[in-house]
Amino acid sequence: MLLYIHIPYCDSKCYYCSFNSYTTKHHTKKVYMQRLYKQLEYELDRFEVKRGDIATLFIGGGTPTTVDATMYEDIFELISPYLNKNAEITTEANPNSATKEWLETMKSFGVNRVSFGVQSFDDDKLKKLNRSHTSKDAIRAIQSAKSVGIKRISLDIIYNFAGDSTKSISNDIDKASLLPVEHISAYELTIESNTPFEATPYVKQNSTKLARFTADYIQQKGFRQYEISNFGIPSKHNLGYWKLKEYIGVGAGAVGFRGNKRLYTTNSIEEYIKEPTKIETETLSKEDMDLERLFLGLRSKIGFNKEVVPKDKRFLLDILIQEKKLLFKNGKYYNKDYFLADEIALYLSN
């Protein structure tokens, strides 16, 4: 069982961000955390969660570091009995607000992994992305996490932004690899609807060469790729999503998953505060589930079984093996080139 907690507050809105987050509603934090607690009680009962069932907890956003660490105390007291003794407990963190005190308090609650939204160590690029921190802030925050005893640290970078080159990306990766991190996520810039960058789509490059360079260079630094955007010691929480394990989603805009049903809360903070247990349900067909397993298996190291491929398409698996696009091992198929995941999924499903 996985648990995700959504914190929909940010100090500033990045120009590429389409996540459910707000910069002008900080006055609602206290009551929001109280309603989040109420939904969590409801979900623990509805999912019939037992002592020790929760293997991973991920606090994401938004920006979890915009909420005072003491405001998480009741949440941790509630979930503590349900956490597995070896649970991976991750929080996202923004370098400008992840103070040493905040990190220390969260560690005292059980947080043992922190994922920093760094995006770049180039201050000019950070400004153009509308990030609210500098490269010095990022280095300080990561070192602070290490100093308070958090051993599992991850950071994100963004590539294929206008002006990115092999030189600039290698500089980011060089600096990242010198820090005490065990994991790097490298995300290609995407232009999303209802974001400032939607009006300036030319800020995105479409360089497949740079994408492959980024992945190769990160691996040269000793971070092994286990998914198209992720390198290093795998996040158990991420792997749980990709294996379609059940998960509870708590907070405004959070998503849960149980059986063949996806569960959605409202995106509105105000509506969530009024009715935190009002949840919409989407039922997934077997075909939907199979397609997800195929897609997720192709873009990560988890692979997939032939049963998720339509019967009339399974002969194509042998062709892909002969062409050295897929590897068959211990009854499962594995993609040898994650950057071809979409094309192979389309080839096998249509």
C-alpha positions as CSV (number, residue, x, y, z in Angstrom):
1,M,0.0,0.0,0.0
2,L,1.2,3.5,-1.0
3,L,0.2,6.8,0.5
4,Y,0.4,10.2,-1.3
5,I,-0.3,13.5,0.4
6,H,-0.7,16.6,-1.7
7,I,0.3,20.1,-0.5
8,P,-1.1,22.6,-3.0
9,Y,0.8,25.7,-1.9
10,C,3.8,27.4,-3.7
11,D,5.7,30.6,-3.1
12,S,5.8,31.2,-6.9
13,K,4.4,29.4,-9.9
14,C,7.0,28.0,-12.3
15,Y,6.2,28.9,-15.9
16,Y,6.1,25.3,-16.9
17,C,4.0,24.0,-14.0
18,S,0.6,22.5,-14.6
19,F,0.3,20.8,-11.1
20,N,-2.5,21.7,-8.8
21,S,-0.9,24.5,-6.8
22,Y,-1.6,28.1,-5.7
23,T,0.5,31.1,-4.6
24,T,-2.3,33.2,-3.1
25,K,-4.1,30.9,-0.7
26,H,-1.6,30.5,2.1
27,H,-4.1,31.8,4.6
28,T,-6.0,28.5,4.2
29,K,-3.1,26.2,5.3
30,K,-4.2,25.6,8.9
31,V,-7.7,24.5,8.1
32,Y,-6.5,22.7,5.0
33,M,-4.2,20.5,7.0
34,Q,-7.1,19.8,9.4
35,R,-9.3,18.6,6.5
36,L,-6.5,16.6,5.1
37,Y,-6.4,14.8,8.4
38,K,-10.1,14.1,8.1
39,Q,-9.8,12.7,4.6
40,L,-6.9,10.5,5.7
41,E,-8.9,9.0,8.5
42,Y,-11.7,8.3,6.0
43,E,-9.3,6.7,3.5
44,L,-7.5,4.5,6.0
45,D,-10.9,3.1,7.0
46,R,-12.2,2.8,3.4
47,F,-9.0,1.0,2.2
48,E,-9.1,-1.2,5.2
49,V,-5.5,-0.4,6.0
50,K,-4.0,-2.5,8.8
51,R,-1.0,-2.0,11.0
52,G,2.2,-1.9,9.0
53,D,0.5,-1.9,5.6
54,I,1.9,1.3,4.3
55,A,5.2,0.7,2.5
56,T,5.8,4.2,1.2
57,L,4.6,7.7,1.9
58,F,5.2,10.6,-0.5
59,I,4.5,14.2,0.3
60,G,4.3,16.2,-2.9
61,G,2.9,19.4,-4.3
62,G,3.0,22.2,-4.8
63,T,5.7,22.8,-2.3
64,P,5.6,20.8,1.0
65,T,8.2,23.1,2.5
66,T,5.8,26.1,2.4
67,V,3.9,24.5,5.2
68,D,5.5,24.8,8.7
69,A,6.9,21.4,9.7
70,T,5.0,21.4,13.0
71,M,1.7,21.3,11.0
72,Y,2.6,17.8,9.8
73,E,2.8,16.4,13.3
74,D,-0.8,15.3,13.7
75,I,-0.7,13.6,10.3
76,F,2.4,11.6,11.3
77,E,0.8,10.6,14.6
78,L,-2.2,9.3,12.7
79,I,-0.3,7.2,10.2
80,S,2.5,6.0,12.4
81,P,0.8,2.7,13.3
82,Y,0.1,1.9,9.7
83,L,3.7,2.5,8.4
84,N,5.8,-0.5,7.7
85,K,8.9,-0.5,9.9
86,N,11.1,-0.1,6.7
87,A,8.8,2.4,5.1
88,E,10.2,4.8,2.5
89,I,9.0,8.3,3.6
90,T,9.7,11.0,1.0
91,T,9.0,14.7,0.9
92,E,9.5,17.0,-2.0
93,A,11.3,20.2,-1.0
94,N,12.1,23.6,-2.6
95,P,15.6,24.8,-2.0
96,N,14.5,28.3,-1.0
97,S,12.2,27.2,1.8
98,A,13.8,23.9,2.9
99,T,15.5,25.3,6.0
100,K,17.7,23.1,8.2
101,E,15.1,23.4,11.0
102,W,12.3,22.3,8.6
103,L,14.3,19.3,7.5
104,E,15.3,18.4,11.0
105,T,11.7,18.5,12.2
106,M,10.5,16.4,9.3
107,K,13.2,13.8,10.0
108,S,12.1,13.6,13.6
109,F,8.6,12.6,12.2
110,G,10.2,9.8,10.2
111,V,11.0,11.4,6.8
112,N,14.0,9.5,5.4
113,R,14.1,10.7,1.8
114,V,14.0,14.2,0.3
115,S,13.5,15.1,-3.3
116,F,14.7,18.6,-4.2
117,G,13.3,20.5,-7.1
118,V,16.6,22.0,-8.3
119,Q,16.0,22.0,-12.1
120,S,19.3,23.7,-12.8
121,F,22.5,25.1,-11.3
122,D,22.4,28.0,-13.8
123,D,20.9,31.1,-12.1
124,D,19.9,32.6,-15.4
125,K,18.0,29.5,-16.4
126,L,16.3,29.4,-13.0
127,K,15.1,32.9,-13.5
128,K,13.7,32.1,-16.9
129,L,11.8,29.1,-15.5
130,N,10.6,31.4,-12.7
131,R,12.2,29.3,-10.0
132,S,12.3,31.0,-6.6
133,H,15.8,29.8,-5.6
134,T,19.4,30.1,-6.7
135,S,22.0,27.5,-7.3
136,K,23.6,28.4,-4.0
137,D,20.2,27.8,-2.3
138,A,20.1,24.4,-3.9
139,I,23.6,23.4,-2.7
140,R,22.9,24.7,0.8
141,A,19.6,22.9,1.1
142,I,21.0,19.5,0.0
143,Q,23.9,19.9,2.3
144,S,21.6,20.8,5.2
145,A,19.5,17.6,4.5
146,K,22.7,15.6,4.7
147,S,23.8,17.3,7.9
148,V,20.6,16.5,9.8
149,G,21.0,12.8,8.9
150,I,18.8,12.3,5.9
151,K,20.7,9.8,3.8
152,R,18.4,9.4,0.8
153,I,18.5,12.6,-1.3
154,S,17.3,13.1,-4.8
155,L,17.2,16.1,-7.1
156,D,15.4,17.1,-10.3
157,I,16.8,18.7,-13.4
158,I,15.1,20.0,-16.5
159,Y,16.5,19.7,-20.1
160,N,15.5,20.8,-23.6
161,F,14.8,24.4,-22.4
162,A,15.8,27.0,-25.0
163,G,19.5,27.5,-24.9
164,D,20.3,24.1,-23.3
165,S,23.3,22.4,-24.8
166,T,25.5,19.4,-24.0
167,K,27.8,21.8,-22.2
168,S,25.1,23.4,-20.0
169,I,23.5,20.1,-19.2
170,S,26.8,18.4,-18.4
171,N,27.6,21.3,-16.1
172,D,24.3,20.7,-14.2
173,I,25.0,17.0,-13.9
174,D,28.6,17.5,-12.9
175,K,27.5,19.8,-10.0
176,A,24.7,17.3,-9.0
177,S,27.1,14.4,-8.9
178,L,29.4,16.2,-6.5
179,L,26.6,16.6,-4.0
180,P,25.4,13.9,-1.5
181,V,22.6,12.6,-3.7
182,E,21.7,9.0,-4.6
183,H,19.1,9.8,-7.2
184,I,18.6,12.2,-10.1
185,S,15.4,12.8,-12.1
186,A,15.9,14.4,-15.5
187,Y,12.7,15.7,-17.0
188,E,12.3,17.0,-20.5
189,L,10.5,20.4,-20.6
190,T,6.9,20.0,-21.7
191,I,4.6,22.8,-22.7
192,E,1.3,22.3,-20.8
193,S,-2.0,24.0,-21.2
194,N,-2.9,26.9,-18.9
195,T,0.7,27.6,-18.0
196,P,2.7,30.8,-18.9
197,F,4.9,28.8,-21.3
198,E,1.8,27.9,-23.3
199,A,2.0,31.3,-24.9
200,T,5.7,30.9,-25.7
201,P,6.1,27.3,-26.9
202,Y,9.4,28.2,-28.6
203,V,11.1,28.0,-25.2
204,K,11.1,24.2,-25.7
205,Q,13.7,22.5,-27.7
206,N,13.0,19.2,-29.4
207,S,16.4,17.7,-29.4
208,T,16.4,13.9,-29.2
209,K,20.2,14.1,-29.3
210,L,20.3,16.2,-26.1
211,A,17.7,13.9,-24.4
212,R,20.0,10.8,-25.1
213,F,23.1,12.8,-24.1
214,T,21.4,13.7,-20.8
215,A,20.5,10.1,-20.0
216,D,24.0,8.8,-21.0
217,Y,25.9,11.4,-19.1
218,I,24.0,10.9,-15.9
219,Q,24.8,7.2,-16.1
220,Q,28.4,7.9,-16.7
221,K,28.3,9.6,-13.3
222,G,27.3,6.3,-11.7
223,F,23.5,6.8,-11.6
224,R,21.9,3.8,-13.3
225,Q,18.7,4.4,-15.3
226,Y,15.7,2.5,-14.2
227,E,13.0,4.6,-15.9
228,I,13.0,7.0,-18.7
229,S,13.4,10.0,-16.4
230,N,14.9,8.4,-13.3
231,F,18.4,7.4,-12.3
232,G,20.1,6.0,-9.2
233,I,18.8,4.1,-6.3
234,P,15.1,3.6,-7.2
235,S,12.3,5.2,-5.3
236,K,10.1,2.5,-3.9
237,H,7.1,4.8,-4.2
238,N,7.7,5.4,-7.9
239,L,8.1,1.6,-8.5
240,G,4.9,1.0,-6.7
241,Y,3.0,3.3,-9.0
242,W,4.5,1.7,-12.1
243,K,3.5,-1.8,-10.8
244,L,-0.1,-0.5,-10.3
245,K,-0.1,-1.1,-6.6
246,E,-3.0,0.3,-4.7
247,Y,-2.4,3.8,-3.3
248,I,-4.3,6.4,-1.2
249,G,-4.3,9.9,-2.5
250,V,-5.0,12.6,0.1
251,G,-5.4,16.4,-0.5
252,A,-6.8,18.7,-3.1
253,G,-6.1,17.3,-6.5
254,A,-4.7,14.0,-5.2
255,V,-5.5,10.7,-6.9
256,G,-6.0,7.3,-5.4
257,F,-6.2,3.9,-6.9
258,R,-7.9,0.7,-5.7
259,G,-8.8,-2.4,-7.6
260,N,-9.8,-1.1,-11.0
261,K,-10.9,2.3,-9.8
262,R,-9.1,5.6,-9.9
263,L,-10.3,8.1,-7.2
264,Y,-10.2,11.9,-7.6
265,T,-10.5,14.7,-5.0
266,T,-11.5,18.2,-6.1
267,N,-8.7,20.5,-7.3
268,S,-10.3,23.5,-5.5
269,I,-8.8,24.2,-2.0
270,E,-12.1,25.8,-1.0
271,E,-14.2,22.9,-2.1
272,Y,-11.8,20.5,-0.5
273,I,-12.0,22.3,2.8
274,K,-15.8,22.1,2.7
275,E,-16.0,18.4,1.7
276,P,-12.6,16.6,2.0
277,T,-14.2,13.2,1.6
278,K,-16.1,14.0,-1.6
279,I,-14.4,11.8,-4.2
280,E,-15.2,11.0,-7.8
281,T,-14.6,7.5,-9.2
282,E,-13.4,6.4,-12.6
283,T,-13.7,2.7,-13.4
284,L,-10.9,1.3,-15.6
285,S,-11.7,-1.5,-18.1
286,K,-9.4,-4.5,-18.4
287,E,-8.1,-3.0,-21.7
288,D,-7.3,0.3,-19.9
289,M,-5.4,-1.6,-17.2
290,D,-3.5,-3.7,-19.7
291,L,-2.5,-0.6,-21.7
292,E,-1.2,1.1,-18.6
293,R,0.8,-2.0,-17.6
294,L,2.2,-2.2,-21.1
295,F,3.2,1.5,-21.2
296,L,4.6,1.6,-17.7
297,G,6.5,-1.6,-18.3
298,L,8.1,-0.3,-21.5
299,R,9.3,3.0,-19.9
300,S,10.8,1.4,-16.8
301,K,12.8,-1.6,-15.6
302,I,9.7,-3.5,-14.4
303,G,8.9,-4.9,-17.8
304,F,5.6,-6.5,-18.8
305,N,3.9,-9.9,-19.4
306,K,2.6,-10.9,-22.8
307,E,-1.0,-11.0,-21.4
308,V,-1.2,-7.2,-21.5
309,V,-0.7,-7.3,-25.3
310,P,-3.8,-8.0,-27.4
311,K,-3.8,-11.6,-28.6
312,D,-3.8,-10.6,-32.2
313,K,-0.7,-8.5,-31.6
314,R,1.5,-10.9,-29.6
315,F,3.3,-12.2,-32.7
316,L,4.9,-8.7,-32.9
317,L,6.7,-9.5,-29.7
318,D,8.9,-12.0,-31.5
319,I,9.6,-9.5,-34.2
320,L,10.7,-6.9,-31.6
321,I,13.0,-9.4,-30.0
322,Q,14.5,-10.4,-33.3
323,E,15.1,-6.6,-34.0
324,K,16.7,-6.3,-30.6
325,K,14.1,-3.8,-29.4
326,L,12.9,-6.0,-26.6
327,L,14.6,-8.5,-24.2
328,F,12.7,-11.6,-23.0
329,K,13.9,-12.8,-19.6
330,N,12.3,-15.0,-16.9
331,G,8.9,-14.8,-18.6
332,K,8.8,-11.0,-19.0
333,Y,9.6,-8.5,-21.7
334,Y,11.9,-5.6,-21.2
335,N,12.5,-2.5,-23.3
336,K,16.1,-2.0,-24.2
337,D,15.6,1.7,-25.1
338,Y,13.2,3.7,-22.9
339,F,13.1,6.5,-25.4
340,L,11.2,4.2,-27.8
341,A,8.5,3.4,-25.2
342,D,5.7,5.4,-26.8
343,E,6.4,4.0,-30.3
344,I,6.6,0.4,-29.1
345,A,3.4,0.8,-27.0
346,L,1.6,2.1,-30.1
347,Y,3.0,-0.7,-32.2
348,L,1.7,-3.3,-29.8
349,S,-1.7,-1.9,-29.0
350,N,-3.1,-0.5,-32.2
